[in-house]
Amino acid sequence: MTWSVWLVPPMITSIFFVLGVITLYWSILNWVTAKAESQNKPVNIKNIRVAVGTTCAVVSVFALQLIVRDSHLS
């Protein structure tokens, strides 16, 4: 879609998309970790990373599918 509509190469769009997903992941991870540590309970950071990473991956895949679902490029 980026090449046919805005004449932006797909590689550039992909790079910025991946950087955005990584930034979103780190922001959510830091927020969830801070919330969990503020509850004064023992926290396993590895489990939090796995849960947040899996959730972000699933949500991003389904969000992409919903975005291109009705487009002519799907």
Secondary structure as UniProt FT lines:
FT   HELIX           2..5
FT   HELIX           10..37
FT   TURN            38..40
FT   HELIX           45..68
FT   TURN            69..70
FT   TURN            72..73
//
